[in-house]
Amino acid sequence: MKVRTKGIARRDFLLSGAAVAGGALLLAGAEGSELANRAGASTEATTDHPPGKPDEQYTPVIVPNGTTLPWKVVDGVKVYHLIAEEVEHELAPGLKATCWGYNGSVHGPVIEAVEGDRVRIYVTNRLQAPTTVHWHGVLLPSGMDGVGGLSQRAIRPGETFKYEFTLKQHGTLMYHSHHDEMTQIGLGLTGLFVIHPRQRPDPPIDRDFAIMLHEWRIDVGTSRPNPNEMTDFNVLTMNAKVFPGTAPLVAKAGERVRIRLGNLSPMDHHPIHLHGHNFKIVETDGGPIPEPAQWPETTVLVPVGSTRTIELIAAPGDWAMHCHMTHHVMNQMGHEFPNMIGVDPGDVDARVRHLLPQYMTMGSEGMGDMAMMGMRVPKNSIPMVGGAGPFDYITMGGMFTILKVREQLTSYDDPGWYDNPPGTVAERAAEADLRTDGIEVARGGGSRGGADAMPKGAGGGHAHGR
């Protein structure tokens, strides 16, 4: 009787190897087919899904200070029309800029559609230069990708091009020029592209906000953004507005709020911080984040060329939302002036006013009081910080807005300032409270510093040693 050894016979090895190789090829073919489909390589001309309808398949996004792009259905296809053109745009009262935008707005209107929709987007070029439109993050055929010179020729002035593809994903994506990007993105040719899932999310979203982040160099007294700037951007915007020109985000207490943030700034990332809430980062421009992988945050970093989407349950109050890069909440701030903090000007102001009657030393106590001085500013420029608040002047500008949440709302118009419940507002400390809690404060309102500003007995080994 033949005894079979533990080794594998050559014939068996070849047969089993062929089977493994064949299985690998089948697997690779299946994966390759899936990747090809995800990349939009399909040549299908129609979609199996009817066009998604607002309020049926999705809750339409809210665009503070902006708009969404109208569409119509032609033979089962959603048809849009983008017009690239020069736009006179107001970034805040007192500051206008000659930008490039779409359909008369900066940034372009938000394009809104549903996963599975077939979309046809006409792009008309009314600029003085060639352009294209790149659908940033959208999975589509290579020839529809909008990269000038690589996937298509540029759209010359006066021409209209047609882009058409089926949406194979959902998420918060973007669109922008991909011809002479430095100039054209720097002048404002950008927009958001929101693709809703075919099935409504569970739990449903009550308020869905869309915000594009951007940065510009607009020198004081000028009106044309400088797209050649590389580092010293002085106008930082949310939906192409700076505070106090930014519209608030309004919601009702307890509502589930989604905030979509896109960043097509030329150079800077933006850590967007929301006060009074923690939230989950639920989506990137690569797609939804599975729930077990979501994490809580109070600040979300939105890198250049990407989107982040957060969700939260709204809590009553007026809550600041802003970039936490401190220079990004200033307006038209230059970075080439001396540090005056702590300088005592003495009688310099009085002496100089003999020559310049309105002269005033500035910056010795910081920037916060500059806008309140009522000083005249050059034509087509605004104070570096702020706007009026309910208690005092708000000493922030630039990339700053307010989430306004109320227990009761009759509409989602700006409800005004929040009426804080009694006992919930920080205020000047009463002398009796200071005595009771053992807080010693120097006369004249300034702290003596060190142990004098600390509760008795709370200073560790140094509080009692004087």
Secondary structure, 3 states (H helix, E strand, C coil): CCCCCCCCCHHHHHHHHHHHHHHHHHHHHHHHHHHHHHCCCCCCCCCCCCCCCECCCECCCECCCCCECCCEEECCEEEEEEEEEEEEEEEECCEEEEEEEECCECCCCEEEEECCCEEEEEEEECCCCCECCEEECCCCCHHHCCCECCCECCECCCCEEEEEEECCCCEEEEEECCCCHHHHHHCCCEEEEEEECCCCCCCCCCEEEEEEEEEECCCCCCCCCCCCCCCCCCEEEECCECECCCCCEEEECCCEEEEEEEECCCCCCEEEEECCCCEEEEEECCEECCHHHCCEECEEEECCCEEEEEEEECCCEEEEEEECCHHHHCCCCCCCCCCCCCCCCCCHHHHHCCCCCCCCCCCCCCCCCCHHHCCCCCCCCCCCCCEECCCCEECCCECEEEEEEECCCCCCCCCCCCCCCCCCCCCCCCHHHHHHCCCCCCHHHCCCCHHHHCCCCCCHHHCCCC
